[in-house]
Amino acid sequence: MIQIAVTGKPNVGKSSFFNSATASKVEMANYPFTTIDANKAVAHVTCKCPCKELNVTCNPRNSICIDGTRLIPIELIDVAGLVPGAHEGKGLGNKFLDDLTQAKVFLHVIDASGSTDEEGNPVDLGSHDPLEDIGFLENEIVMWMYGILNRNWTRLIRKVGAEHLDISKVIYDQLSGTGIMLEDIIEALRGFEPDYTKWEEKDLIELTRKILNIAKPMLIVANKADLPGADKNIERIKEKYSNVVPASAESELALVRAAESGLIKYVSGDSDFEILNPEKLNANQIKALEYIRTNILKKYGSTGIQEALNKAIFELLNMIVVYPVQDEHKFTDQKGNVLPDGILVPKGSNPHELAYIIHSDIGDKFMFAVDARKNMRIASDYELIDGDIISITTH
């Protein structure tokens, strides 16, 4: 399951984001270091399920289908708040940076209203610049990984020269355990100073930054977007950074809980909600719902929670959803389940690679694949597209 890390300084709404995205009940409080250990839970990204188009009733196994919307599981890691100097052990230090190692993408939750200082303490609304928080967290993660890369660097360089080793493989070995892939390092080295003997500290830091941008991209979640002044801060942030989603985790939590109680009709990601039983709501509850509708849903199009998850997986990680089946005529698996699994695969994958993602044995015994929609055999190097339904034949 793909892992996403929810990161940021204390008290910006990370646990609220985590709870609203996963329906988990993680402790929330208005002080730094509420989250002491990394919490993990299942969240979902959403996509259009082929069931409506094919006029079939699906029986998902690994996912959920709600009225034609398929919910594909991912894992969220709620990492405790980082403070400046975390890579040097300040605050709760390296323990939480280590929790980030297996994550494929970072969701950096910031307080867009500017009502928490750099340590995560509450301050007057608008008195802190959230742009400063973005730079600080990026720097902490870069310097943490640079510290790993820089260990015994002089000795490693001598070894590369003496034994004629591949510098990219040496760096890969040095970063083993961080979730960095060899191809990420090779890509980062393109256009970089090829003579590694000339690299200075600033070059190693810059290389680390490039590797991280490729291997673990970051999405900024501008939380507390409903508070006064947040909209102006969000505009400034978007001018400097491309991957920004305005959000209100508290609003999402309120809507999800109201929907679970049967008070409103709402699915995460919706641009509006419908009040089902107004007689069960008191005046304050109706006022709170209308506040969310006006200040979040109408203004930004959603609470931003589902949008952030989808953008992280489908845009930053460039994933698509493919539906493997055994019977290409009935779109079923061997037990008769219709469209049983929605699987996230990297864009550009082919059927043979899909076979290995499903199971190594299927990959080893792969013969050919069939496009179930067209009932037509496809080449093993055919580039899969989002929503493909594929049947794989093995020997």
N, C-alpha and C positions, 0 to 999 in steps of 0.2 A: 504494500500500500504506500502510495506517495506521501511523504511527510512534509508538512509546512510548519515552520516555526513562527509563533506569534511573539514578537520581540518589542522592546522599547524600554523607556525609563519607568520607574514605579508610578502608579497612580494616574495613568493616562487612559485607563479603561481596557487594558489587555484581557483581564479576567472576564469582564462584561462581554467583550468580543468573543472570547472563547466559549463562554456559556451560551450566548445567543447563536453561535455557529454550530454548537454540538449538543445543545440541550443538557449539558452537564451542570452540576451544581457545585461550582468551585467557590471557595470563600472569597468574598469581596469586601473590602473596607477602604476607608479613605486615609491610608497611611502607607509609607513605603514598605516594601518587602512583605506584603501580605502573602504572596506566593513564595513559599520556601523551597518546594521541590517542583520540578517540571511536571506538569499535568499533561496527560495524553488522552485523547478521545477521538471518536470518529465524527467527522463532518462530511458534507457532500458537496460536489459540484453538480450543476444541473445542465441538461441538454434536452433536445427534442427527441423523444422516443419514436422509433419507426412504427409503433403499433397503430397509431391513428392513420398514417399514410397507407399502411397495408391492410387496414380494417381487420385487425386481429386483436385478441385479448392476450396480453403478454403475461408470463409467469416468471418475474425476475427472481434470481437466486442470490446474486452478489450485490444487487442494487435494489432500488425502489422505483416504482412508476406511479406518479400521481397525475391522473387525467392527462396523460400524454407527455408529461415531463419526467425524464429519467434522472434519478439522483444516484450519482456514482460516488462510492465511499473514498475518502482520503483521511489521513491522520493529521490532527493538529497537535502541536506541542506548545503548551503555554509556558514560556520561559520567564522566570522571575526577573523583575526590573533591573536593568543595567544602569549604573551611574558612571560619570566620567572617571577614568582610571581603573575600570573593571579589569582590563587586561593585565594590570599590575597587581590585581588582587583586592582592589578597593571595593567597598560595599560587600556584596556576596561573591564578587570576583569571578575567577576562571571556571568555577563549578558550572555556572550557567552558560558560559561561552561553550563549554564542552557539550552541553545539552543540544547545541545547534548543529553538531557535526553531521548528522545523517539527514538533516532537512535539505530539500532540494530548492526551496525558495523561502525568503523571509518576508513576513508581513510586519512592517514597522508601524506600530500604532503610536500616533502622536496626539497630543492634546492641542487641537487646532484653535481652541479658544484662548490659549496662553494663560491658563489659570493654575499651572504647576511649574515650579522652578526646575533647574537642571538636576536637582537631587530627587525630584518627585514630590516635594512638599507643596501643599496648597498655598497659592498666592492670589492677589487681586486679579480679577478677570482682565485679560489683555495685557498684563504687566510683564509677561515673558514672551520672547519671540520663538515660536515653534520651529522656525527654520534652523535655529541653533541646534535643536535636538536631532535633526536629521543628520547633520554633519558629524555630531558627536558619536552616534551609534555606528555609523559607517566606519569611523576611525577606530572605534573600539574593536570591531570585528576584524578589520584589516590588521591592526597591530597585534591582536591575539594570534592570528594565523602567521603573520610575519615572524613572531617569536618562535613559532614551531619551525618555520622554514630556515631561520637564521641559526638554529642550533648546530654547532660543529660545521658551520658553512665553509670556513677556511680549509678544514680537513677534507670536506667533501669535494671542493674544487680541485685540490691537489690529486685526489683519487680519480676524478673525471679525466684529468690530463694524463696521469700516469697509466691508467688502464684503458684509455680511449673509450670511455663510457658515453652513453647518450644523456645529455644534460636534462632533457625532459623526463626521462625515466628516473634519474637521480632525484629530481624535484618531486616526482610522483611518490617515490619510496619515502622521501622525507615527510611528505604530507599524508602518508597512509593513516587511515583512521579518521580523516576529516571529511570523508565522503567526496573528495575531489577525484575526478576521473582523469586518466592519462590524456584523453582527447581534449579535455578542458585546458590542460597545461600546454599541449601542442598548439592549440588555437591562440592562447595568450602569448606564446613566444613569437608568433608571426608578426613581423614588423618591429620586434624588439631587438635591441643591440645584440648581435649574434656572438660577440666575443665576451663570454661570461667572465673572463679574467679581469675585465674592466669594470664589472658591476660594483657600484658602491651601495651604501645603505639605502639611499634614496631610490636607486634602481630596483633593489629587492622589494622595497615597499610598494613601488609602482607596479612591479610584476605581480605581487600579491593581490593588489587591488584589481588588476585585470583578470586574474584567475578567479577571484570571488565574483566579479560582475558576470562572468561567463557561467561559472559552476553553480552559483547561488544568488540569482538575481533578487532584487528587493522591490517590493510594492509598498508605497506609503499609504497607510490608512489614516486619513485626517478625521479623527474621532471628535466627538462633542461638536459636530458641525452645526447643531441647532442653537448653540449659545451665542450671545451677542458678540459681534466682531469676528467670529470664526470664518464667515464667508470671505471677508477681505484677506485674512491670512491664507485661506485656501487658494485664492487667486494668485497670491504672491508665490506660494509653493508650486503651483502649476506652471508658473513662468520659468521656474528653475529646474523642475523635475517632470519627467514625462509620465511616470507611472504613479498616479495619485487618484485615490478614491475617497470622496467625502463620505462620512459615515456617522451613524449614531447607534452605538451598541445598546445603549439603554432603551432607545425607541424600539429596536428590534426585539429586545427581551420582553418589553411590554406588549407588543403586538403578538408575539408567539404565545405568550402565556394567556392573553385574552382569547386567542384562537383555540388553544387547548381547553379552555373553560367553556367553549361553545358560544362566547359572547360576540365574536366577529368571524368573518370568513377572510382568512389571510394565509398565504403561502409565502415563505421567505423569498425575497426577490421581487414580490409584487409592487406595483407602483401605487396601489391604493388598497383599501380594505372595505368590507361591507359589515355594518352593524346588524347582527341577526336578532338580538333580543334587547332592544333599547330599554325595556321595562326593568331589566335586571341590572342596569347600570345607574349609578348615582350621578349627580351633577358634576362632581369632581372627576369621575372616570371619563365621562363624555368630553369634558373640557380637556383632559389629558390626551385623549385620542385625537381630538381636533387640532391640538397643538402639534402633534406628530404629523398629522396630515398636511398642515399648513407649512410648518418649518422644516420638514424633512422630505416627505414624499412628493409634494408639489414642487418643492424647490430643487431637489436633486434627483427625483425619479425613483428612488428607493432608499432604504436605510443604509445601503452600501455594503452590508455584511456579505450577502450572497454574491454581489458584484465583485467584491474583493477576492473571494475564493475562486470564482470563475475566471477572473482576469489573471490571477496567479497561475492557474493550471493551463488554461487554453491560450493565453497570450505570452506570458513570460516564459513558461516552460514549453510552449508550442506543442501541446498535446491534442490528440483527437480521440473520439470514441468509436470503437469498432465492436460489432456484435458477432462473435463466433457461434455457429450453429453446426449440428451434424447433418440434419436433413434440410437441404437447400430448397425443397419444395414446400415444406410445412414450417420452415424457420424454427425448428425444434432441436433440442439436444436428444441424447439417447433415451431419456426418460419421458420425452414428450413435452417438456417445458418450452413454451414459445418465447423466443428472444430472451433466453435465460440470463445471459451475462452481458454487461456493458463494460468494455475494457479500455482503460486509458493507455494509448501508445504514442510514442513520439511521431509527430508529423514527418512524413518521408519514409516511414516503415513499410516493409513489404510483407507478403503473406508468410514467407519462411521465417522472418523475424517475429511475426505475430505468433506462429506456432511455438517458438521457443518461449515467448512470454507466457503462453498458456501453460506449457509444461515442457521440460527439456526432452522427455521421451517423444513427444509429438514433433518437436523440432528435429530430433535425430531421425525420425521415421517419415518425415515429410516427403510426399510425392508431388501433389499439386493442390491448387485451391480453386474454388468456384465462387463467383459473384452470385449470391443467392437471388438478388433482385432481378438480374438479367438471365439467371440460370445458364451462365456461360463460364467456361474455364478461363482462368487468368494466369498470366505468366508469374513465375516465382519472384520476379523483380518488379512486379506491378506496384505502383505507389498507392497505398491505401488512402482513401479520403474519408473525411468525417461522416459517420453514419453508415459506413459500409457494413453489409451483412455477409460474412465469409464462412464457407464450409471448407474444411481442410481434410484431404484424403491422405492416409498414411499407409505404409507397407508393413 
